[in-house]
C-alpha cells in the first residue's frame, strides 16, 4: 500500500525559493524554513483552512 500526499495549503513569507525545511517531534506544530532570500522563518502551524501557518520570526 502506498501513502497519498495531499497539498492542503501554502505558507507565504519568503521572497525566494525555499531550500530547506526542518521539523522536530518535540514541537510538532512548528516548522523552520530556509530560503535563497537568506532568511529563516519559524512557522507556527494552525488548523485554519485559510491560513495554515503563522510566521513567528523572520
PEHURA-V618568 format. One record per backbone hydrogen bond with DSSP energy under -0.5 kcal/mol. NH is the residue of the N-H (numbers start at 1). CO is the residue of the C=O. Records with the same first field share a line. If there is no record, write none. Layout:
BEGIN
NH: CO / CO
END
This chain:
BEGIN
8: 6
12: 10
13: 11
19: 34
20: 34
22: 32
27: 24
28: 25
30: 27
31: 43
32: 22
33: 41
34: 20
35: 39
36: 17
38: 35
41: 33
42: 57
43: 31 / 41
44: 54
45: 29 / 43
46: 52
54: 44
56: 42
57: 42
END
